[in-house]
Each structure stands twice: as C-alpha cells, then as structure tokens.
Amino acid sequence: MIKYGLDRVTELQFDAFHPTIEKRDGGQWVDITLRFELASETPVPDDLIDFSGLVITTLSGAIAQIVPQDEDTDCEYQFTTFEKEQIRAFIESDEVQQLIANLS
C-alpha cells in the first residue's frame, strides 16, 4: 500500500477475498466490497481501523476502479500495482464474473 505523501511502500499479500456484490442504483455499475484475509507477513498498516476495498465494475464485469477504504470510505492509501493485480485476478475469475452476471 502507498500512503499519500510518503515514500514508503508496503505490499500486501491477499490470502482470501470475501466479496459483497450489489448493483448500484441507476443500474450501470456494480459495487463489490472486499474484505481480505492477509498473509501474516504483510499486515494492514496500523493507522487503518476497518480496512476493505471497493471495486466498481460495469454490468459486464469490466473493472472501472479499485480503491482501498477505511471504515467504508476513501482513505489516504492507494493500492500498489501488485495488490491491484491480485484483486483484478479475483474479480475476473469465472466465479465472480458469474455473480456479477446474475445481477443483470
């Protein structure tokens, strides 16, 4: 994770994802809230209280945005490329793509 304004970068290794998937009002976007299980050697930064991620996709499952959250709101961190790749692979998996398709 990268904290805005700091040069220090840490890389989280996600062991498991726990998604909550819902169609956003208006109908063209899907919000996927992710809770994470992390590898023990890559703990969440100490200043995050309730860490999660928000992935916004189209109804066809294409990812529009991936952002970290703290207490269900945007926070002062951003995901690294490595972290986004792990999340992207999960969202693009057949299982999650089917869950998104079922919302249509």
C-alpha positions in Angstrom: 0.0 0.0 0.0 1.1 3.5 -0.6 0.2 6.3 1.8 -0.3 9.7 0.1 2.6 12.0 0.9 5.0 9.2 2.0 7.8 7.4 0.0 7.3 4.1 1.9 5.6 1.3 0.0 4.4 -1.9 1.5 2.9 -4.8 -0.5 0.0 -6.8 0.9 -0.3 -10.4 0.0 -4.0 -11.4 0.0 -4.7 -15.0 1.0 -8.5 -14.8 0.5 -11.2 -12.4 -0.5 -14.7 -12.1 0.9 -16.9 -10.1 -1.5 -20.3 -8.4 -1.1 -21.7 -7.6 -4.5 -24.6 -5.3 -5.3 -25.9 -3.4 -8.2 -25.7 0.3 -7.7 -28.9 2.5 -8.1 -29.1 3.7 -11.6 -28.2 0.3 -13.0 -25.0 0.6 -14.9 -22.5 -0.1 -12.1 -21.8 -2.9 -9.7 -20.1 -2.2 -6.4 -18.0 -5.0 -4.9 -16.9 -4.5 -1.3 -14.0 -6.8 -0.5 -12.9 -7.9 3.0 -9.4 -9.5 3.0 -7.5 -12.2 4.7 -3.9 -11.2 4.5 -0.6 -13.2 4.8 0.8 -12.9 8.3 4.0 -11.3 7.0 2.0 -8.4 5.3 -0.2 -6.8 8.0 -2.5 -3.9 7.4 -1.0 -0.5 8.3 -1.5 0.3 11.9 -3.5 3.5 11.2 -6.3 1.7 9.3 -9.3 0.9 11.6 -11.6 -1.2 9.3 -9.7 -2.0 6.1 -11.6 -3.0 3.0 -11.6 -2.5 -0.7 -14.1 -1.2 -3.2 -14.2 -2.4 -6.8 -16.5 -0.8 -9.2 -17.4 -2.8 -12.4 -19.7 -2.5 -15.3 -22.6 -4.9 -15.6 -20.5 -6.9 -17.9 -17.8 -7.3 -15.2 -15.2 -4.9 -16.6 -13.3 -3.1 -13.8 -13.7 0.6 -13.7 -12.0 1.4 -10.3 -10.2 -0.3 -7.4 -9.8 1.7 -4.2 -8.8 0.9 -0.6 -11.2 2.0 2.1 -11.2 2.5 5.8 -14.5 2.3 7.7 -16.3 2.1 4.3 -14.9 5.5 3.0 -12.0 6.5 0.9 -8.7 6.7 2.8 -5.3 8.2 2.4 -3.8 5.0 0.9 -3.8 3.6 -2.6 -3.2 0.0 -3.7 0.1 -0.9 -5.4 0.2 -2.5 -8.9 0.9 -5.9 -7.3 -2.1 -5.5 -5.0 -4.4 -4.4 -7.8 -3.2 -7.4 -9.9 -4.3 -9.8 -7.1 -7.7 -8.1 -6.8 -8.1 -8.0 -10.6 -7.4 -11.7 -10.9 -10.1 -12.4 -8.2 -12.7 -10.1 -9.8 -12.0 -11.6 -13.3 -12.3 -15.1 -12.0 -15.2 -17.2 -13.5 -16.9 -17.4 -10.1 -17.1 -13.6 -9.5 -17.9 -12.9 -13.1 -20.9 -15.2 -12.8 -22.1 -13.5 -9.6 -21.9 -10.1 -11.5 -23.8 -11.6 -14.5 -26.5 -12.8 -12.2 -27.3 -9.2 -11.2 -28.4 -8.3 -14.7 
